[in-house]
Amino acid sequence: MKRLWTTLALFAAYQSWACCGVGSGQVKFLGQEDIVIWNSKTQTEHFIRSASFKAEGKDIGFIAPSPSIPNLALANQNAFYHLEALRPQPFRLEIGCASASAEAAPAADASVEIAQVVDLGQYEATTLRSTNSSDLTRYLREHGYKASTDIESWANYYLKRRWYLTAFKLKVEEKNSELSPIRMSFKTSTPFFPYFVPSSNRSEESSRLRVMVLADGIASASVLQKSLGSSDWNVPVSKESRFQLARDLQVSFDDLGEATELTVWDSLPFPSDAKGDAYLTFTPRLPLWADLLLYGCAGFFAVYVYRWLRLRRHYSALRPNSSTDAVDRE
């Protein structure tokens, strides 16, 4: 039961993580990046997060939601550097795991289901869900941890959907540290990235949230069917780059599927006041011949309209003025 209380204590949120940042003192995240890889054939999402933090308390952690039990592993920071290196240069024309051992799940209250406990080196990760979010917050209060109403509301948003919450507790002692990226791979019918933040996580200080999406089409993102706006850039990803990513993320090349398009939002507003997460849809990139045909048709139409307007002005100038003709006849 002690491990359960330690896990539930992570719900005591203070400062912002794109899911829920937690600790026994103030936790300040200095910047964060997400990679989302979507395999449409297997309906599998690989979600990778990297962040740096500054903390005042001893206990530090964060919580990430997923619609199914995730496979957890550490990832290599090089994956983020590799994708950033694909950024198109100015004036360039673009057409178109470290071994994770799962421990036996500890006994828990009947209303709390512990799905797995995984040792990830820097982290201890516990995946759980409950039928009642108020039970979770009640447990927190009983054991001396802050559990505000908005945290209960945040948890309930996922628990009522029967989603899982994975709590990551840091085992390092440093107050300032660069976190090793974590990969969560899970089954889902709709790919997403966490964007819903408890209100108590929000502060006047804002940090940058960069999201890089790799899929078989150019990505668009929306929260509650409202678009997050156009991405900052997108570019095709070569087979060689996907092989490198597979090594850095400790997945097989087949796990990346036909993820041939990279779409990037460089600086999304964060912490956000969104009331839900960001869901993704994809549009295939047009082949070169289709782009050329489209541009050709647009050019032909523009020339046609231009010539039509010129001819109209020309004939209008030649047409006699009706009022002048009437005067001449008199």
Contacts in CASP RR format, 6 or more apart in sequence:
PFRMAT RR
TARGET T0000
AUTHOR 0000-0000-0000
METHOD contacts of the structure
MODEL  1
MKRLWTTLALFAAYQSWACCGVGSGQVKFLGQEDIVIWNSKTQTEHFIRS
ASFKAEGKDIGFIAPSPSIPNLALANQNAFYHLEALRPQPFRLEIGCASA
SAEAAPAADASVEIAQVVDLGQYEATTLRSTNSSDLTRYLREHGYKASTD
IESWANYYLKRRWYLTAFKLKVEEKNSELSPIRMSFKTSTPFFPYFVPSS
NRSEESSRLRVMVLADGIASASVLQKSLGSSDWNVPVSKESRFQLARDLQ
VSFDDLGEATELTVWDSLPFPSDAKGDAYLTFTPRLPLWADLLLYGCAGF
FAVYVYRWLRLRRHYSALRPNSSTDAVDRE
1 106 0 8 1.000
1 107 0 8 1.000
1 108 0 8 1.000
3 106 0 8 1.000
3 117 0 8 1.000
3 126 0 8 1.000
4 106 0 8 1.000
4 107 0 8 1.000
4 108 0 8 1.000
4 109 0 8 1.000
4 112 0 8 1.000
4 114 0 8 1.000
4 139 0 8 1.000
5 139 0 8 1.000
5 143 0 8 1.000
6 169 0 8 1.000
7 114 0 8 1.000
7 126 0 8 1.000
7 128 0 8 1.000
7 167 0 8 1.000
7 169 0 8 1.000
8 112 0 8 1.000
8 136 0 8 1.000
8 139 0 8 1.000
8 140 0 8 1.000
8 143 0 8 1.000
8 145 0 8 1.000
8 167 0 8 1.000
9 22 0 8 1.000
9 23 0 8 1.000
9 24 0 8 1.000
9 59 0 8 1.000
9 140 0 8 1.000
9 143 0 8 1.000
9 145 0 8 1.000
10 22 0 8 1.000
10 23 0 8 1.000
10 59 0 8 1.000
10 61 0 8 1.000
10 62 0 8 1.000
10 63 0 8 1.000
10 167 0 8 1.000
10 168 0 8 1.000
10 169 0 8 1.000
11 20 0 8 1.000
11 22 0 8 1.000
11 63 0 8 1.000
11 136 0 8 1.000
11 137 0 8 1.000
11 140 0 8 1.000
11 145 0 8 1.000
11 147 0 8 1.000
11 151 0 8 1.000
11 155 0 8 1.000
11 167 0 8 1.000
12 22 0 8 1.000
12 23 0 8 1.000
12 24 0 8 1.000
12 140 0 8 1.000
12 145 0 8 1.000
12 146 0 8 1.000
12 147 0 8 1.000
12 151 0 8 1.000
13 20 0 8 1.000
13 21 0 8 1.000
13 22 0 8 1.000
13 23 0 8 1.000
13 148 0 8 1.000
13 151 0 8 1.000
13 154 0 8 1.000
13 198 0 8 1.000
13 200 0 8 1.000
13 201 0 8 1.000
14 21 0 8 1.000
14 22 0 8 1.000
14 23 0 8 1.000
14 25 0 8 1.000
14 26 0 8 1.000
14 27 0 8 1.000
14 200 0 8 1.000
14 201 0 8 1.000
15 21 0 8 1.000
15 26 0 8 1.000
15 27 0 8 1.000
15 28 0 8 1.000
15 29 0 8 1.000
15 201 0 8 1.000
15 203 0 8 1.000
16 29 0 8 1.000
16 197 0 8 1.000
16 201 0 8 1.000
16 202 0 8 1.000
16 203 0 8 1.000
16 207 0 8 1.000
16 270 0 8 1.000
16 271 0 8 1.000
17 29 0 8 1.000
17 32 0 8 1.000
17 51 0 8 1.000
17 62 0 8 1.000
17 63 0 8 1.000
17 197 0 8 1.000
17 201 0 8 1.000
18 32 0 8 1.000
18 34 0 8 1.000
18 49 0 8 1.000
18 193 0 8 1.000
18 194 0 8 1.000
18 195 0 8 1.000
18 197 0 8 1.000
18 209 0 8 1.000
18 270 0 8 1.000
19 62 0 8 1.000
19 63 0 8 1.000
19 64 0 8 1.000
19 65 0 8 1.000
19 194 0 8 1.000
19 196 0 8 1.000
19 197 0 8 1.000
20 62 0 8 1.000
20 63 0 8 1.000
20 151 0 8 1.000
20 154 0 8 1.000
20 197 0 8 1.000
20 198 0 8 1.000
20 201 0 8 1.000
21 27 0 8 1.000
21 29 0 8 1.000
21 61 0 8 1.000
21 62 0 8 1.000
21 63 0 8 1.000
21 201 0 8 1.000
22 60 0 8 1.000
22 61 0 8 1.000
22 62 0 8 1.000
22 63 0 8 1.000
22 167 0 8 1.000
23 55 0 8 1.000
23 57 0 8 1.000
23 59 0 8 1.000
23 60 0 8 1.000
23 61 0 8 1.000
24 57 0 8 1.000
24 58 0 8 1.000
24 59 0 8 1.000
24 60 0 8 1.000
24 145 0 8 1.000
25 55 0 8 1.000
25 56 0 8 1.000
25 57 0 8 1.000
25 59 0 8 1.000
26 55 0 8 1.000
26 56 0 8 1.000
26 57 0 8 1.000
27 53 0 8 1.000
27 54 0 8 1.000
27 55 0 8 1.000
27 56 0 8 1.000
27 57 0 8 1.000
27 60 0 8 1.000
27 61 0 8 1.000
28 53 0 8 1.000
28 54 0 8 1.000
28 55 0 8 1.000
28 205 0 8 1.000
29 51 0 8 1.000
29 52 0 8 1.000
29 53 0 8 1.000
29 207 0 8 1.000
30 51 0 8 1.000
30 52 0 8 1.000
30 53 0 8 1.000
30 54 0 8 1.000
30 207 0 8 1.000
31 51 0 8 1.000
31 52 0 8 1.000
31 207 0 8 1.000
31 208 0 8 1.000
31 209 0 8 1.000
32 49 0 8 1.000
32 50 0 8 1.000
32 51 0 8 1.000
32 52 0 8 1.000
32 207 0 8 1.000
32 208 0 8 1.000
32 209 0 8 1.000
32 210 0 8 1.000
32 270 0 8 1.000
33 49 0 8 1.000
33 50 0 8 1.000
33 51 0 8 1.000
33 80 0 8 1.000
33 209 0 8 1.000
33 210 0 8 1.000
33 211 0 8 1.000
33 212 0 8 1.000
34 47 0 8 1.000
34 48 0 8 1.000
34 49 0 8 1.000
34 50 0 8 1.000
34 193 0 8 1.000
34 209 0 8 1.000
34 210 0 8 1.000
34 211 0 8 1.000
34 212 0 8 1.000
35 46 0 8 1.000
35 47 0 8 1.000
35 48 0 8 1.000
35 49 0 8 1.000
35 79 0 8 1.000
35 80 0 8 1.000
35 83 0 8 1.000
35 212 0 8 1.000
35 213 0 8 1.000
35 214 0 8 1.000
35 249 0 8 1.000
36 45 0 8 1.000
36 46 0 8 1.000
36 47 0 8 1.000
36 48 0 8 1.000
36 191 0 8 1.000
36 192 0 8 1.000
36 193 0 8 1.000
36 211 0 8 1.000
36 212 0 8 1.000
36 213 0 8 1.000
36 214 0 8 1.000
36 215 0 8 1.000
36 280 0 8 1.000
37 45 0 8 1.000
37 46 0 8 1.000
37 47 0 8 1.000
37 48 0 8 1.000
37 213 0 8 1.000
37 214 0 8 1.000
37 215 0 8 1.000
37 245 0 8 1.000
37 249 0 8 1.000
37 255 0 8 1.000
37 256 0 8 1.000
37 259 0 8 1.000
38 44 0 8 1.000
38 45 0 8 1.000
38 191 0 8 1.000
38 213 0 8 1.000
38 214 0 8 1.000
38 215 0 8 1.000
38 216 0 8 1.000
38 259 0 8 1.000
38 280 0 8 1.000
38 282 0 8 1.000
39 45 0 8 1.000
39 46 0 8 1.000
39 255 0 8 1.000
39 256 0 8 1.000
39 257 0 8 1.000
39 259 0 8 1.000
40 215 0 8 1.000
40 216 0 8 1.000
40 258 0 8 1.000
40 282 0 8 1.000
41 257 0 8 1.000
41 258 0 8 1.000
42 187 0 8 1.000
42 255 0 8 1.000
42 257 0 8 1.000
43 187 0 8 1.000
43 188 0 8 1.000
43 189 0 8 1.000
44 185 0 8 1.000
44 186 0 8 1.000
44 187 0 8 1.000
44 188 0 8 1.000
44 255 0 8 1.000
45 185 0 8 1.000
45 186 0 8 1.000
45 187 0 8 1.000
45 188 0 8 1.000
45 191 0 8 1.000
45 192 0 8 1.000
46 183 0 8 1.000
46 184 0 8 1.000
46 185 0 8 1.000
46 249 0 8 1.000
46 251 0 8 1.000
46 255 0 8 1.000
46 256 0 8 1.000
47 64 0 8 1.000
47 66 0 8 1.000
47 183 0 8 1.000
47 184 0 8 1.000
47 185 0 8 1.000
47 186 0 8 1.000
47 193 0 8 1.000
48 75 0 8 1.000
48 79 0 8 1.000
48 181 0 8 1.000
48 182 0 8 1.000
48 183 0 8 1.000
48 184 0 8 1.000
48 249 0 8 1.000
49 64 0 8 1.000
49 181 0 8 1.000
49 182 0 8 1.000
50 77 0 8 1.000
50 80 0 8 1.000
50 179 0 8 1.000
50 181 0 8 1.000
51 179 0 8 1.000
52 176 0 8 1.000
52 177 0 8 1.000
52 178 0 8 1.000
52 179 0 8 1.000
53 60 0 8 1.000
53 176 0 8 1.000
53 177 0 8 1.000
53 179 0 8 1.000
54 175 0 8 1.000
54 176 0 8 1.000
55 175 0 8 1.000
55 176 0 8 1.000
56 175 0 8 1.000
57 175 0 8 1.000
58 173 0 8 1.000
59 169 0 8 1.000
59 170 0 8 1.000
60 169 0 8 1.000
60 170 0 8 1.000
61 167 0 8 1.000
61 168 0 8 1.000
61 169 0 8 1.000
61 170 0 8 1.000
62 167 0 8 1.000
62 168 0 8 1.000
63 165 0 8 1.000
63 166 0 8 1.000
63 167 0 8 1.000
63 168 0 8 1.000
64 165 0 8 1.000
64 166 0 8 1.000
64 168 0 8 1.000
64 184 0 8 1.000
64 194 0 8 1.000
65 158 0 8 1.000
65 163 0 8 1.000
65 164 0 8 1.000
65 165 0 8 1.000
65 166 0 8 1.000
65 194 0 8 1.000
65 277 0 8 1.000
66 163 0 8 1.000
66 164 0 8 1.000
66 166 0 8 1.000
66 184 0 8 1.000
66 186 0 8 1.000
66 188 0 8 1.000
67 161 0 8 1.000
67 163 0 8 1.000
67 164 0 8 1.000
67 186 0 8 1.000
67 187 0 8 1.000
67 188 0 8 1.000
67 189 0 8 1.000
68 164 0 8 1.000
68 186 0 8 1.000
68 187 0 8 1.000
68 188 0 8 1.000
69 115 0 8 1.000
69 116 0 8 1.000
69 127 0 8 1.000
69 164 0 8 1.000
69 186 0 8 1.000
70 127 0 8 1.000
70 164 0 8 1.000
70 166 0 8 1.000
70 184 0 8 1.000
70 185 0 8 1.000
70 186 0 8 1.000
71 184 0 8 1.000
71 185 0 8 1.000
71 186 0 8 1.000
72 100 0 8 1.000
72 116 0 8 1.000
72 118 0 8 1.000
72 120 0 8 1.000
72 125 0 8 1.000
72 127 0 8 1.000
72 166 0 8 1.000
72 182 0 8 1.000
72 183 0 8 1.000
72 184 0 8 1.000
73 97 0 8 1.000
73 98 0 8 1.000
73 100 0 8 1.000
73 120 0 8 1.000
73 182 0 8 1.000
73 183 0 8 1.000
73 185 0 8 1.000
73 250 0 8 1.000
74 97 0 8 1.000
74 98 0 8 1.000
74 100 0 8 1.000
74 120 0 8 1.000
74 121 0 8 1.000
74 122 0 8 1.000
74 180 0 8 1.000
74 181 0 8 1.000
74 182 0 8 1.000
74 183 0 8 1.000
74 250 0 8 1.000
75 97 0 8 1.000
75 180 0 8 1.000
75 181 0 8 1.000
75 182 0 8 1.000
75 183 0 8 1.000
75 248 0 8 1.000
75 249 0 8 1.000
75 250 0 8 1.000
76 181 0 8 1.000
76 247 0 8 1.000
76 248 0 8 1.000
76 249 0 8 1.000
76 250 0 8 1.000
77 180 0 8 1.000
77 181 0 8 1.000
78 244 0 8 1.000
78 248 0 8 1.000
79 181 0 8 1.000
79 245 0 8 1.000
79 248 0 8 1.000
79 249 0 8 1.000
80 181 0 8 1.000
80 212 0 8 1.000
82 241 0 8 1.000
82 244 0 8 1.000
82 245 0 8 1.000
82 248 0 8 1.000
83 212 0 8 1.000
83 214 0 8 1.000
83 245 0 8 1.000
83 262 0 8 1.000
83 264 0 8 1.000
86 235 0 8 1.000
86 237 0 8 1.000
86 241 0 8 1.000
86 262 0 8 1.000
87 233 0 8 1.000
87 235 0 8 1.000
87 264 0 8 1.000
88 94 0 8 1.000
88 233 0 8 1.000
88 235 0 8 1.000
94 234 0 8 1.000
94 235 0 8 1.000
95 288 0 8 1.000
95 291 0 8 1.000
96 285 0 8 1.000
96 286 0 8 1.000
96 287 0 8 1.000
96 288 0 8 1.000
96 291 0 8 1.000
97 183 0 8 1.000
97 249 0 8 1.000
97 250 0 8 1.000
98 120 0 8 1.000
98 121 0 8 1.000
98 250 0 8 1.000
100 118 0 8 1.000
100 119 0 8 1.000
100 120 0 8 1.000
101 118 0 8 1.000
101 119 0 8 1.000
102 116 0 8 1.000
102 117 0 8 1.000
102 118 0 8 1.000
103 116 0 8 1.000
103 117 0 8 1.000
103 118 0 8 1.000
103 119 0 8 1.000
104 117 0 8 1.000
105 114 0 8 1.000
105 115 0 8 1.000
105 116 0 8 1.000
105 117 0 8 1.000
106 114 0 8 1.000
106 117 0 8 1.000
108 114 0 8 1.000
108 128 0 8 1.000
109 135 0 8 1.000
109 139 0 8 1.000
111 130 0 8 1.000
111 131 0 8 1.000
111 132 0 8 1.000
111 135 0 8 1.000
112 128 0 8 1.000
112 129 0 8 1.000
112 130 0 8 1.000
112 135 0 8 1.000
112 136 0 8 1.000
112 139 0 8 1.000
113 128 0 8 1.000
113 129 0 8 1.000
113 130 0 8 1.000
114 126 0 8 1.000
114 127 0 8 1.000
114 128 0 8 1.000
115 127 0 8 1.000
115 128 0 8 1.000
115 129 0 8 1.000
115 164 0 8 1.000
116 125 0 8 1.000
116 126 0 8 1.000
116 127 0 8 1.000
117 124 0 8 1.000
117 125 0 8 1.000
117 126 0 8 1.000
117 127 0 8 1.000
118 124 0 8 1.000
118 125 0 8 1.000
118 126 0 8 1.000
118 127 0 8 1.000
119 125 0 8 1.000
120 168 0 8 1.000
120 182 0 8 1.000
121 171 0 8 1.000
122 170 0 8 1.000
122 171 0 8 1.000
122 172 0 8 1.000
122 179 0 8 1.000
122 180 0 8 1.000
123 168 0 8 1.000
123 169 0 8 1.000
123 170 0 8 1.000
123 171 0 8 1.000
123 182 0 8 1.000
124 168 0 8 1.000
124 169 0 8 1.000
124 171 0 8 1.000
125 166 0 8 1.000
125 167 0 8 1.000
125 168 0 8 1.000
125 169 0 8 1.000
125 182 0 8 1.000
126 166 0 8 1.000
126 167 0 8 1.000
126 169 0 8 1.000
127 164 0 8 1.000
127 165 0 8 1.000
127 166 0 8 1.000
127 167 0 8 1.000
128 164 0 8 1.000
128 165 0 8 1.000
128 166 0 8 1.000
128 167 0 8 1.000
129 159 0 8 1.000
129 162 0 8 1.000
129 163 0 8 1.000
129 164 0 8 1.000
129 165 0 8 1.000
130 136 0 8 1.000
130 155 0 8 1.000
130 159 0 8 1.000
131 159 0 8 1.000
132 159 0 8 1.000
133 152 0 8 1.000
133 153 0 8 1.000
133 155 0 8 1.000
133 156 0 8 1.000
133 159 0 8 1.000
133 160 0 8 1.000
134 152 0 8 1.000
136 147 0 8 1.000
136 152 0 8 1.000
136 155 0 8 1.000
137 147 0 8 1.000
137 151 0 8 1.000
137 152 0 8 1.000
137 155 0 8 1.000
138 147 0 8 1.000
140 146 0 8 1.000
140 147 0 8 1.000
141 147 0 8 1.000
148 198 0 8 1.000
148 200 0 8 1.000
150 198 0 8 1.000
150 199 0 8 1.000
150 200 0 8 1.000
151 198 0 8 1.000
151 200 0 8 1.000
153 198 0 8 1.000
154 196 0 8 1.000
154 197 0 8 1.000
154 198 0 8 1.000
155 165 0 8 1.000
157 196 0 8 1.000
157 276 0 8 1.000
158 164 0 8 1.000
158 165 0 8 1.000
159 165 0 8 1.000
166 184 0 8 1.000
168 182 0 8 1.000
170 177 0 8 1.000
170 179 0 8 1.000
183 249 0 8 1.000
183 250 0 8 1.000
183 251 0 8 1.000
185 251 0 8 1.000
185 255 0 8 1.000
190 279 0 8 1.000
190 280 0 8 1.000
191 215 0 8 1.000
191 279 0 8 1.000
191 280 0 8 1.000
192 277 0 8 1.000
192 278 0 8 1.000
192 279 0 8 1.000
192 280 0 8 1.000
193 211 0 8 1.000
193 213 0 8 1.000
193 221 0 8 1.000
193 277 0 8 1.000
193 278 0 8 1.000
193 280 0 8 1.000
194 277 0 8 1.000
194 278 0 8 1.000
195 223 0 8 1.000
195 268 0 8 1.000
195 272 0 8 1.000
195 274 0 8 1.000
195 276 0 8 1.000
195 277 0 8 1.000
195 278 0 8 1.000
196 272 0 8 1.000
196 274 0 8 1.000
196 275 0 8 1.000
196 276 0 8 1.000
196 277 0 8 1.000
197 270 0 8 1.000
197 271 0 8 1.000
197 272 0 8 1.000
197 273 0 8 1.000
197 274 0 8 1.000
199 273 0 8 1.000
201 271 0 8 1.000
202 271 0 8 1.000
202 273 0 8 1.000
203 271 0 8 1.000
206 269 0 8 1.000
206 270 0 8 1.000
206 271 0 8 1.000
207 270 0 8 1.000
207 271 0 8 1.000
208 266 0 8 1.000
208 267 0 8 1.000
208 268 0 8 1.000
208 270 0 8 1.000
209 265 0 8 1.000
209 267 0 8 1.000
209 268 0 8 1.000
209 269 0 8 1.000
209 270 0 8 1.000
210 264 0 8 1.000
210 265 0 8 1.000
210 266 0 8 1.000
210 267 0 8 1.000
210 268 0 8 1.000
211 221 0 8 1.000
211 264 0 8 1.000
211 265 0 8 1.000
211 268 0 8 1.000
211 278 0 8 1.000
212 262 0 8 1.000
212 263 0 8 1.000
212 264 0 8 1.000
213 219 0 8 1.000
213 221 0 8 1.000
213 262 0 8 1.000
213 263 0 8 1.000
213 264 0 8 1.000
213 280 0 8 1.000
214 237 0 8 1.000
214 245 0 8 1.000
214 256 0 8 1.000
214 259 0 8 1.000
214 261 0 8 1.000
214 262 0 8 1.000
215 259 0 8 1.000
215 261 0 8 1.000
215 263 0 8 1.000
215 280 0 8 1.000
215 282 0 8 1.000
216 257 0 8 1.000
216 258 0 8 1.000
216 259 0 8 1.000
216 260 0 8 1.000
216 261 0 8 1.000
216 282 0 8 1.000
216 284 0 8 1.000
217 260 0 8 1.000
217 261 0 8 1.000
217 263 0 8 1.000
217 282 0 8 1.000
217 283 0 8 1.000
217 284 0 8 1.000
217 285 0 8 1.000
218 231 0 8 1.000
218 234 0 8 1.000
218 261 0 8 1.000
218 263 0 8 1.000
218 282 0 8 1.000
218 283 0 8 1.000
218 284 0 8 1.000
218 285 0 8 1.000
219 231 0 8 1.000
219 234 0 8 1.000
219 261 0 8 1.000
219 263 0 8 1.000
219 280 0 8 1.000
219 281 0 8 1.000
219 282 0 8 1.000
220 227 0 8 1.000
220 229 0 8 1.000
220 231 0 8 1.000
220 280 0 8 1.000
220 281 0 8 1.000
220 282 0 8 1.000
220 283 0 8 1.000
221 227 0 8 1.000
221 228 0 8 1.000
221 229 0 8 1.000
221 231 0 8 1.000
221 265 0 8 1.000
221 278 0 8 1.000
221 279 0 8 1.000
221 280 0 8 1.000
222 228 0 8 1.000
222 278 0 8 1.000
222 279 0 8 1.000
222 281 0 8 1.000
223 274 0 8 1.000
223 275 0 8 1.000
223 276 0 8 1.000
223 277 0 8 1.000
223 278 0 8 1.000
223 279 0 8 1.000
224 274 0 8 1.000
224 275 0 8 1.000
224 276 0 8 1.000
228 265 0 8 1.000
228 268 0 8 1.000
228 278 0 8 1.000
231 263 0 8 1.000
231 264 0 8 1.000
231 265 0 8 1.000
232 264 0 8 1.000
232 265 0 8 1.000
232 266 0 8 1.000
232 267 0 8 1.000
233 263 0 8 1.000
233 264 0 8 1.000
233 266 0 8 1.000
234 261 0 8 1.000
234 262 0 8 1.000
234 263 0 8 1.000
234 264 0 8 1.000
235 261 0 8 1.000
235 262 0 8 1.000
236 260 0 8 1.000
236 261 0 8 1.000
236 262 0 8 1.000
236 285 0 8 1.000
237 259 0 8 1.000
237 260 0 8 1.000
237 261 0 8 1.000
237 262 0 8 1.000
242 253 0 8 1.000
242 256 0 8 1.000
242 259 0 8 1.000
242 260 0 8 1.000
243 253 0 8 1.000
245 256 0 8 1.000
246 252 0 8 1.000
246 253 0 8 1.000
246 255 0 8 1.000
246 256 0 8 1.000
261 282 0 8 1.000
261 285 0 8 1.000
286 294 0 8 1.000
END
